[in-house]
Amino acid sequence: MPVLKVQTNSEVADKKKFMEDATELLSKVLMKPSHYIMVIIETNVEMMFAENDAPLAYVELKSIGLREDATAAISAKLSRFLEDELKVPQDRMYIEFADAKRNMFGWNGTTF
């Protein structure tokens, strides 16, 4: 059930390709089947960071079983991907990680 939500003030030329590529990356780094991964991309969002509106991004990654000892490695790979795709420098993005409890995430009329 991994969910990646990206908010940026940048433009993404091909949002579908971005979401497909993000799904592939997450499937690898989280070792989760791609058919459970959801990706949300919001572009041209009014945002400011460090007192200016140069390209930036706020990213949320939530997943059941997200290990704290894996977040640094995931952050490195996800940051590089976002820098390449969004043209947002790595020091202009925050990534918030959240481990979801199975019983607190619903899907298909039940919980995980």
DRENKE-363974 format. One line per field, with one value per residue (C-alpha): y, z, x; residue in one letter. Coordinates in Angstrom, 1 decimal. Last residue first. Layout:
yy = [Y | ...];
zz = [Z | ...];
xx = [X | ...];
residuo = [A | ...];
***
This chain:
yy = [-4.6 | -3.2 | -4.0 | -2.8 | -3.1 | -1.1 | 0.5 | 1.6 | 1.8 | -2.0 | -2.4 | 0.3 | 2.9 | 3.8 | 7.4 | 9.2 | 12.9 | 14.0 | 17.7 | 19.3 | 22.3 | 20.8 | 18.0 | 20.5 | 20.5 | 19.7 | 17.7 | 14.5 | 14.5 | 16.1 | 13.8 | 10.7 | 11.8 | 12.6 | 9.2 | 7.3 | 9.2 | 9.3 | 5.5 | 5.0 | 7.3 | 5.8 | 2.1 | 2.1 | 3.5 | 0.6 | 1.2 | -1.8 | -0.5 | 2.5 | 6.2 | 8.5 | 12.2 | 14.7 | 18.5 | 20.0 | 23.0 | 25.2 | 28.7 | 30.3 | 32.2 | 32.7 | 29.5 | 27.5 | 28.9 | 27.1 | 27.9 | 24.5 | 24.3 | 20.5 | 17.9 | 14.3 | 11.4 | 7.9 | 4.7 | 1.4 | -1.8 | -3.1 | -2.3 | -5.2 | -4.1 | -4.4 | -0.9 | 0.3 | -1.7 | -1.1 | 2.5 | 3.0 | 1.3 | 3.4 | 6.6 | 5.7 | 5.1 | 8.3 | 10.4 | 8.7 | 9.7 | 13.2 | 13.9 | 17.6 | 18.0 | 21.6 | 22.9 | 24.4 | 20.9 | 18.5 | 14.9 | 12.2 | 8.6 | 6.0 | 2.5 | 0.0];
zz = [5.4 | 6.1 | 4.7 | 1.9 | -0.8 | 1.0 | 4.4 | 6.3 | 10.1 | 10.7 | 8.8 | 10.8 | 8.5 | 8.6 | 7.7 | 5.9 | 5.1 | 2.3 | 2.2 | -1.0 | -1.9 | -0.8 | -3.3 | -6.2 | -8.0 | -11.7 | -11.4 | -13.0 | -12.2 | -8.8 | -8.0 | -8.9 | -7.0 | -3.9 | -4.2 | -4.2 | -1.3 | 0.7 | 0.3 | 1.7 | 4.6 | 5.2 | 5.5 | 9.3 | 10.1 | 8.4 | 6.4 | 7.3 | 5.8 | 3.6 | 3.5 | 1.5 | 1.6 | -0.6 | -0.5 | -3.6 | -4.6 | -7.6 | -6.6 | -4.6 | -2.1 | 1.7 | 2.5 | 1.0 | -0.8 | -2.5 | -4.8 | -6.4 | -10.1 | -10.0 | -7.8 | -8.3 | -6.6 | -6.8 | -5.5 | -5.2 | -4.6 | -8.2 | -8.1 | -5.7 | -2.8 | -2.3 | -0.9 | -3.0 | -6.1 | -6.1 | -5.2 | -8.3 | -10.6 | -9.2 | -9.6 | -13.2 | -13.9 | -12.1 | -14.0 | -17.2 | -16.5 | -15.5 | -18.8 | -18.9 | -15.1 | -14.1 | -10.9 | -7.8 | -6.3 | -4.4 | -4.5 | -2.8 | -2.7 | -1.3 | -0.5 | 0.0];
xx = [-4.5 | -7.9 | -11.3 | -13.7 | -11.1 | -8.5 | -8.2 | -5.1 | -5.1 | -5.2 | -2.0 | -0.2 | 1.4 | 5.0 | 5.4 | 8.3 | 8.3 | 10.6 | 11.6 | 12.9 | 15.0 | 18.4 | 17.9 | 17.8 | 14.4 | 14.7 | 11.5 | 12.6 | 16.4 | 16.0 | 13.1 | 15.0 | 18.1 | 15.9 | 14.1 | 17.4 | 19.0 | 15.8 | 15.3 | 18.9 | 18.2 | 14.7 | 15.9 | 16.8 | 13.3 | 11.6 | 8.5 | 6.3 | 3.1 | 4.0 | 3.7 | 6.0 | 5.2 | 7.1 | 7.3 | 9.1 | 11.0 | 11.9 | 12.7 | 9.8 | 11.9 | 12.1 | 13.8 | 10.9 | 7.8 | 5.0 | 2.0 | 1.5 | 2.4 | 2.4 | 0.6 | 1.7 | 0.1 | 1.6 | -0.2 | 1.7 | -0.2 | 0.1 | 3.8 | 4.5 | 6.6 | 10.4 | 10.5 | 13.4 | 12.4 | 8.7 | 9.3 | 11.5 | 9.0 | 6.1 | 8.2 | 8.9 | 5.2 | 4.1 | 6.7 | 5.6 | 2.0 | 2.9 | 4.7 | 5.9 | 6.1 | 6.0 | 7.6 | 5.9 | 6.0 | 3.8 | 4.6 | 2.6 | 3.9 | 1.6 | 2.8 | 0.0];
residuo = [F | T | T | G | N | W | G | F | M | N | R | K | A | D | A | F | E | I | Y | M | R | D | Q | P | V | K | L | E | D | E | L | F | R | S | L | K | A | S | I | A | A | T | A | D | E | R | L | G | I | S | K | L | E | V | Y | A | L | P | A | D | N | E | A | F | M | M | E | V | N | T | E | I | I | V | M | I | Y | H | S | P | K | M | L | V | K | S | L | L | E | T | A | D | E | M | F | K | K | K | D | A | V | E | S | N | T | Q | V | K | L | V | P | M];
***
